Amino acid sequence: YVRDMILLEKFLLVEDWNVDKAAVRLATYFRWKKDVFGESKLAQHITQADLDAETLDALYGGYTVDLPLPDAAGRMVTVSRTTTKWSKMAKLRRTLYTSMASTGSIDNRSKRKGRVLVYWTWAGEMNASFNAASMQALYKSVAGIPVKISAIHFCVAGFGKDDFPEDMILSWSAAANPRSLVRTKIHHGTPAEIKRSLAGYGIPAMTIPVSDDGEWHITHAVHEKWFLLRKEEERARAAQ
């Protein structure tokens, strides 16, 4: 499995064919994979058949979507609506599965440009969504997936300008990302204000599925179709 050239090429591409950096990323990936799936699945491709019911529910729940348009630099943008609906482990397994599954459908040029992550939460959920432990888990996954993450934007709706604990979030981010491997930005205010702030960084904010009144709108049919297609492809490969 570790000599699979398709797997190795994913990690080499994200590091611009720097073998040493690709090896470090690959080793980080296997440590992370062991933590969330255990040793029994360490040397195999993870498919939907390996996911438990809660992880599958998180996968199809539509809380993580790719925007239909890239940012101004041509990078894909992934938006995640944070939630306490599922356990931390289910969300980590979902992240590992989707990060590996999505790389196969992206062209090499886009892989080299990287991807931008946008995490969206609300003031009442912030303590559960953004804390020291969640920051550590996030940056650990970023360092171990074969996807170049160019920037991470943390968005917290519902806070006024004077009562938002920006310094606290920045300190957690700095501790989890000590070498500043990923550019991090924080946005807060109303949903409309946050979208305008994101647009200033070239993100097609008007396509983010959050309305100005705070409702999360996802076209589940499109979301589910992609994962169902992946499931059929995985079954076909397993039957070969």
C-alpha positions as CSV (number, residue, x, y, z in Angstrom):
1,Y,0.0,0.0,0.0
2,V,2.8,2.5,0.9
3,R,4.4,1.8,-2.5
4,D,1.2,2.6,-4.4
5,M,2.4,5.2,-6.9
6,I,-1.1,6.9,-7.1
7,L,-0.9,7.4,-3.3
8,L,2.7,8.6,-3.4
9,E,2.1,11.0,-6.3
10,K,-0.6,12.8,-4.3
11,F,1.9,13.7,-1.6
12,L,4.7,14.5,-4.0
13,L,2.4,16.9,-6.0
14,V,1.3,18.9,-3.0
15,E,5.0,19.4,-2.1
16,D,6.0,20.3,-5.6
17,W,8.0,17.0,-5.9
18,N,10.2,17.7,-2.9
19,V,10.8,14.2,-1.7
20,D,11.8,15.1,1.8
21,K,8.8,17.3,2.4
22,A,6.5,14.7,0.8
23,A,7.9,12.0,3.1
24,V,7.2,14.1,6.2
25,R,3.7,14.8,5.1
26,L,3.1,11.1,4.3
27,A,4.4,10.0,7.7
28,T,2.1,12.6,9.4
29,Y,-0.8,11.3,7.4
30,F,-0.2,7.7,8.6
31,R,0.1,8.8,12.2
32,W,-3.2,10.7,11.9
33,K,-4.8,7.8,10.1
34,K,-3.7,5.4,12.9
35,D,-5.2,7.8,15.5
36,V,-8.6,8.0,13.9
37,F,-9.0,4.5,12.2
38,G,-6.6,2.3,14.2
39,E,-3.9,0.0,13.0
40,S,-6.2,-2.4,11.3
41,K,-6.9,0.1,8.5
42,L,-3.5,1.7,8.4
43,A,-2.4,-0.1,5.2
44,Q,-5.5,0.2,3.1
45,H,-7.6,2.8,1.2
46,I,-10.4,4.1,3.3
47,T,-13.8,3.7,1.6
48,Q,-17.3,4.4,2.8
49,A,-17.7,0.8,3.7
50,D,-15.1,1.5,6.5
51,L,-17.1,4.3,8.0
52,D,-19.4,3.9,10.9
53,A,-23.0,5.1,10.9
54,E,-22.2,8.4,12.7
55,T,-19.4,9.2,10.3
56,L,-21.6,8.4,7.3
57,D,-24.2,10.7,8.7
58,A,-21.6,13.5,9.1
59,L,-20.3,12.8,5.5
60,Y,-23.8,13.2,3.9
61,G,-24.9,15.9,6.3
62,G,-23.9,18.7,4.0
63,Y,-22.0,20.7,6.6
64,T,-18.8,20.8,4.4
65,V,-19.1,22.0,0.8
66,D,-16.9,23.2,-2.1
67,L,-18.0,26.5,-3.5
68,P,-18.9,26.5,-7.2
69,L,-16.4,29.2,-8.0
70,P,-12.6,29.5,-7.1
71,D,-11.1,32.5,-5.3
72,A,-9.4,35.3,-7.2
73,A,-6.1,33.3,-7.3
74,G,-7.9,30.3,-8.9
75,R,-7.9,28.2,-5.7
76,M,-10.8,25.9,-4.7
77,V,-12.6,27.1,-1.6
78,T,-14.1,24.7,0.9
79,V,-16.6,26.0,3.5
80,S,-17.4,24.1,6.7
81,R,-20.3,24.9,9.0
82,T,-19.1,23.9,12.4
83,T,-21.6,21.9,14.5
84,T,-21.8,19.9,17.7
85,K,-24.1,17.4,16.1
86,W,-21.4,14.8,15.7
87,S,-18.5,13.6,17.8
88,K,-15.0,14.8,17.3
89,M,-13.9,11.4,16.1
90,A,-16.7,11.2,13.5
91,K,-15.7,14.6,12.1
92,L,-12.0,13.6,12.0
93,R,-12.9,10.5,10.1
94,R,-15.0,12.4,7.7
95,T,-12.2,14.9,7.1
96,L,-9.7,12.2,6.4
97,Y,-12.0,10.4,4.0
98,T,-13.1,13.5,2.1
99,S,-9.5,14.8,1.8
100,M,-8.3,11.6,0.2
101,A,-11.4,11.1,-1.9
102,S,-11.5,14.6,-3.4
103,T,-7.9,14.7,-4.5
104,G,-8.6,12.2,-7.3
105,S,-11.1,14.5,-9.0
106,I,-8.8,17.6,-9.0
107,D,-6.4,18.4,-11.8
108,N,-2.7,18.8,-11.1
109,R,-2.6,22.5,-11.7
110,S,-5.4,23.1,-9.1
111,K,-3.5,20.8,-6.7
112,R,-0.4,23.0,-6.9
113,K,-2.4,26.2,-6.4
114,G,-3.9,24.8,-3.2
115,R,-7.2,25.2,-1.4
116,V,-8.7,27.7,0.9
117,L,-10.6,26.6,4.0
118,V,-13.4,28.7,5.5
119,Y,-14.8,27.6,8.9
120,W,-18.1,29.2,9.9
121,T,-19.6,29.2,13.4
122,W,-21.9,31.3,15.6
123,A,-21.1,33.1,18.9
124,G,-23.1,30.7,20.9
125,E,-21.2,27.7,19.5
126,M,-17.7,29.2,19.4
127,N,-16.4,27.7,22.6
128,A,-17.3,24.2,21.3
129,S,-16.1,24.9,17.8
130,F,-12.9,27.0,18.2
131,N,-10.7,26.0,21.2
132,A,-7.2,24.9,21.8
133,A,-7.9,21.2,21.2
134,S,-9.9,21.8,18.0
135,M,-7.1,24.0,16.6
136,Q,-4.5,21.3,17.3
137,A,-6.6,18.7,15.5
138,L,-7.2,21.0,12.6
139,Y,-3.6,21.9,11.9
140,K,-2.5,18.3,12.4
141,S,-4.9,17.2,9.7
142,V,-3.7,20.1,7.4
143,A,-0.1,18.9,7.8
144,G,-1.0,15.3,7.0
145,I,-3.4,15.4,4.0
146,P,-2.2,15.5,0.3
147,V,-3.9,18.9,-0.2
148,K,-2.0,22.2,-0.1
149,I,-4.0,24.5,2.3
150,S,-3.1,28.0,1.3
151,A,-5.2,29.8,3.9
152,I,-7.7,29.2,6.7
153,H,-10.5,31.7,7.5
154,F,-12.3,31.4,10.8
155,C,-15.6,33.2,10.8
156,V,-17.7,33.8,13.9
157,A,-21.1,35.4,13.3
158,G,-23.0,37.1,16.1
159,F,-20.2,38.9,17.9
160,G,-20.0,42.7,18.2
161,K,-16.7,44.4,17.5
162,D,-15.9,45.0,21.1
163,D,-16.7,41.7,22.7
164,F,-15.0,39.3,20.2
165,P,-12.1,37.3,21.8
166,E,-9.8,37.6,18.7
167,D,-6.6,37.5,20.7
168,M,-7.6,34.2,22.3
169,I,-8.3,32.5,19.0
170,L,-5.1,33.9,17.5
171,S,-3.1,32.5,20.5
172,W,-4.7,29.0,20.0
173,S,-4.0,29.2,16.3
174,A,-0.3,30.3,16.9
175,A,0.2,27.4,19.4
176,A,-1.2,24.8,17.0
177,N,0.5,26.3,13.9
178,P,3.9,27.4,15.4
179,R,5.8,27.7,12.1
180,S,3.0,29.6,10.4
181,L,2.6,27.0,7.8
182,V,-0.8,28.2,6.9
183,R,-2.0,31.8,6.7
184,T,-4.8,32.4,9.2
185,K,-7.4,35.1,9.2
186,I,-10.3,35.8,11.6
187,H,-13.6,37.4,10.7
188,H,-16.6,38.4,12.9
189,G,-19.8,40.4,12.8
190,T,-23.0,39.8,11.0
191,P,-23.2,37.2,8.2
192,A,-23.2,40.1,5.6
193,E,-20.2,41.8,7.3
194,I,-18.3,38.5,7.3
195,K,-19.0,37.9,3.6
196,R,-17.8,41.4,2.7
197,S,-14.6,40.8,4.7
198,L,-14.0,37.4,2.9
199,A,-14.6,39.0,-0.5
200,G,-11.7,41.3,0.3
201,Y,-9.5,38.3,0.2
202,G,-10.8,37.2,-3.2
203,I,-13.2,34.6,-1.9
204,P,-16.5,34.4,-3.9
205,A,-18.4,35.0,-0.7
206,M,-21.9,35.4,-2.3
207,T,-21.8,31.7,-3.1
208,I,-21.3,30.7,0.6
209,P,-24.5,28.9,1.5
210,V,-25.3,31.2,4.5
211,S,-28.1,33.7,4.2
212,D,-27.9,37.2,5.9
213,D,-30.3,35.9,8.5
214,G,-27.9,33.1,9.4
215,E,-29.6,30.1,7.8
216,W,-27.4,27.5,6.3
217,H,-28.7,26.5,2.8
218,I,-27.3,23.4,1.1
219,T,-28.5,21.7,-2.1
220,H,-28.3,18.2,-0.6
221,A,-29.1,16.5,-3.9
222,V,-25.8,17.7,-5.5
223,H,-23.8,16.9,-2.3
224,E,-25.2,13.4,-2.0
225,K,-24.8,12.6,-5.7
226,W,-21.0,13.1,-5.4
227,F,-20.6,10.8,-2.4
228,L,-23.0,8.2,-3.9
229,L,-20.9,8.2,-7.1
230,R,-17.8,7.7,-5.0
231,K,-19.5,4.8,-3.2
232,E,-20.3,3.1,-6.5
233,E,-16.7,3.6,-7.7
234,E,-15.4,2.1,-4.5
235,R,-17.7,-0.9,-4.8
236,A,-16.6,-1.5,-8.4
237,R,-12.9,-1.4,-7.5
238,A,-13.5,-3.8,-4.6
239,A,-15.2,-6.3,-6.9
240,Q,-12.3,-6.4,-9.4
